[in-house]
Amino acid sequence: MIAVARNIEESTSERVNWIKCDISVETEVNALCEELKKKETTYNVIYLAAYHHPDLVAKNPKIAWDVNITALARFLNCMEDVRCFFYSSTDTVYGNGSTDVHFKETDVVDPVNLYGKHKVLAEQLVTGYGYNVVRYPFLIAPSLVKSKKHFYDQILETIEKGDTMEMFADSYRSTLDFGTAASLLVKSIEQYTKDFPKIVNIAGDDDLSKYDVGCMIAKKHGISTDLVKPISMAGSQGIFGVKRAQSALMDNTKVKEALGLAEIKINL
Ligand SMILES: NC(=O)c1ccc[n+]([C@@H]2O[C@H](COP(=O)([O-])OP(=O)(O)OC[C@H]3O[C@@H](n4cnc5c(N)ncnc54)[C@H](OP(=O)(O)O)[C@@H]3O)[C@@H](O)[C@H]2O)c1
């Protein structure tokens, strides 16, 4: 297995051959593609790289465009011997939903911020090239990289100290853990044929608020859920720079049909 990153800090498995490449630097991408072409094989590609923090995308739109659009477009056209190519997109493309709507892949996209708009454009590049898109919900789990803490780790560290963690109780997503999200993408690659749906929501069955997720983490670690304090999106001014969708639930019927699954549950 080949993994590509611009910073290779630690290797998690001997099965992984790491290659250094900054996806926004044309010469590095060309060298990567030339190197991959030498091997007589075809590739199952998972494309994760993104400039994805919505506030930073708004603050640095040109850098974000370079990474999210220009680099992706160049890589699509450079990478050869592709058996299948899956691009990771987001529920953010749908925009603002409500608790009684589960967005389907065929629904009109209407993102509320520039990050979501970049993802819509990126999806069009990918599907326009004939490749596949998965739309993920809010994903959470402990980080596997020691030097890079995830939101899960921040929540746990806060409540382990006995401090209070404020979390939105009125903002819902079809939340999944990273492990389940990754394993469903791997299954999609294993079962890939040219008839695999070009865009699928890989989303959980349960409508979860961030507060629900905080309570799940507290319970898992035997910590009182009283330390997770429910707050409202209405009072979120100052927490977010740019607008976020309050709720963006997703319908997961299509991926369940494609992969023959009865349920998709978060596993924290
Ligand atoms: N996490 C979620 O809830 C969620 C939900 C829906 C969709 N997604 C999508 O899933 C993908 C992965 O996100 P994540 O949450 O796992 O975040 P992440 O850990 O920050 O992954 C993004 C990766 O892109 C890499 N990257 C950024 N610019 C690059 C460049 N110029 N060259 C090479 N690599 C570059 C980053 O490398 P560095 O570590 O060096 O910065 C990082 O490893 C993104 O496309 C994101 O939009 C995430």
The ligand as an SDF file (V2000), in Angstrom:
LIG
                    3D

 48 52  0  0  0  0  0  0  0  0999 V2000
  -13.2170   14.9830    9.4580 N   0  0  0  0  0  0  0  0  0  0  0  0
  -14.4410   15.1370    9.0110 C   0  0  0  0  0  0  0  0  0  0  0  0
  -15.3990   15.2540    9.7970 O   0  0  0  0  0  0  0  0  0  0  0  0
  -14.7110   15.1440    7.5260 C   0  0  0  0  0  0  0  0  0  0  0  0
  -16.0360   15.1060    7.1040 C   0  0  0  0  0  0  0  0  0  0  0  0
  -16.3160   15.1060    5.7550 C   0  0  0  0  0  0  0  0  0  0  0  0
  -15.2850   15.1430    4.8200 C   0  0  0  0  0  0  0  0  0  0  0  0
  -13.9920   15.2080    5.2630 N   0  0  0  0  0  0  0  0  0  0  0  0
  -12.9380   15.2560    4.2360 C   0  0  0  0  0  0  0  0  0  0  0  0
  -12.0700   14.1740    4.4510 O   0  0  0  0  0  0  0  0  0  0  0  0
  -10.7420   14.5280    4.0270 C   0  0  0  0  0  0  0  0  0  0  0  0
   -9.7800   14.2340    5.1510 C   0  0  0  0  0  0  0  0  0  0  0  0
  -10.0820   15.1010    6.2200 O   0  0  0  0  0  0  0  0  0  0  0  0
   -9.6540   14.8390    7.7420 P   0  0  0  0  0  0  0  0  0  0  0  0
  -10.7620   15.2450    8.5830 O   0  0  0  0  0  0  0  0  0  0  0  0
   -9.0750   13.4520    7.8860 O   0  0  0  0  0  0  0  0  0  0  0  0
   -8.5560   15.9530    7.9310 O   0  0  0  0  0  0  0  0  0  0  0  0
   -6.9660   15.8910    7.9230 P   0  0  0  0  0  0  0  0  0  0  0  0
   -6.4800   14.8640    8.8730 O   0  0  0  0  0  0  0  0  0  0  0  0
   -6.5080   17.2980    8.1050 O   0  0  0  0  0  0  0  0  0  0  0  0
   -6.6530   15.4020    6.4480 O   0  0  0  0  0  0  0  0  0  0  0  0
   -6.4070   16.2640    5.3690 C   0  0  0  0  0  0  0  0  0  0  0  0
   -5.0510   15.8890    4.8580 C   0  0  0  0  0  0  0  0  0  0  0  0
   -4.7750   16.6760    3.6850 O   0  0  0  0  0  0  0  0  0  0  0  0
   -3.3920   16.9040    3.7250 C   0  0  0  0  0  0  0  0  0  0  0  0
   -3.0060   18.0250    2.8900 N   0  0  0  0  0  0  0  0  0  0  0  0
   -3.4520   19.2980    2.9430 C   0  0  0  0  0  0  0  0  0  0  0  0
   -2.8080   20.0430    2.0390 N   0  0  0  0  0  0  0  0  0  0  0  0
   -1.9380   19.2240    1.4140 C   0  0  0  0  0  0  0  0  0  0  0  0
   -0.9710   19.4020    0.3900 C   0  0  0  0  0  0  0  0  0  0  0  0
   -0.7980   20.5950   -0.1780 N   0  0  0  0  0  0  0  0  0  0  0  0
   -0.2360   18.3340   -0.0130 N   0  0  0  0  0  0  0  0  0  0  0  0
   -0.4110   17.1270    0.5690 C   0  0  0  0  0  0  0  0  0  0  0  0
   -1.3080   16.8970    1.5510 N   0  0  0  0  0  0  0  0  0  0  0  0
   -2.0470   17.9360    1.9670 C   0  0  0  0  0  0  0  0  0  0  0  0
   -3.1060   17.2230    5.1850 C   0  0  0  0  0  0  0  0  0  0  0  0
   -1.7480   17.1180    5.4290 O   0  0  0  0  0  0  0  0  0  0  0  0
   -1.0540   17.8330    6.6980 P   0  0  0  0  0  0  0  0  0  0  0  0
   -1.3340   16.9290    7.8490 O   0  0  0  0  0  0  0  0  0  0  0  0
    0.3780   17.8960    6.3110 O   0  0  0  0  0  0  0  0  0  0  0  0
   -1.7020   19.1800    6.8410 O   0  0  0  0  0  0  0  0  0  0  0  0
   -3.9360   16.1460    5.8780 C   0  0  0  0  0  0  0  0  0  0  0  0
   -3.1940   14.9690    6.0530 O   0  0  0  0  0  0  0  0  0  0  0  0
  -10.8140   16.0010    3.6110 C   0  0  0  0  0  0  0  0  0  0  0  0
  -10.9530   16.0600    2.2040 O   0  0  0  0  0  0  0  0  0  0  0  0
  -12.0760   16.5020    4.2850 C   0  0  0  0  0  0  0  0  0  0  0  0
  -12.6620   17.5770    3.5670 O   0  0  0  0  0  0  0  0  0  0  0  0
  -13.6850   15.1920    6.5890 C   0  0  0  0  0  0  0  0  0  0  0  0
  1  2  1  0
  2  3  2  0
  2  4  1  0
  4  5  1  0
  4 48  2  0
  5  6  2  0
  6  7  1  0
  7  8  2  0
  8  9  1  0
  8 48  1  0
  9 10  1  0
  9 46  1  0
 10 11  1  0
 11 12  1  0
 11 44  1  0
 12 13  1  0
 13 14  1  0
 14 15  2  0
 14 16  1  0
 14 17  1  0
 17 18  1  0
 18 19  2  0
 18 20  1  0
 18 21  1  0
 21 22  1  0
 22 23  1  0
 23 24  1  0
 23 42  1  0
 24 25  1  0
 25 26  1  0
 25 36  1  0
 26 27  1  0
 26 35  1  0
 27 28  2  0
 28 29  1  0
 29 30  1  0
 29 35  2  0
 30 31  1  0
 30 32  2  0
 32 33  1  0
 33 34  2  0
 34 35  1  0
 36 37  1  0
 36 42  1  0
 37 38  1  0
 38 39  2  0
 38 40  1  0
 38 41  1  0
 42 43  1  0
 44 45  1  0
 44 46  1  0
 46 47  1  0
M  CHG  2   8   1  16  -1
M  END
$$$$
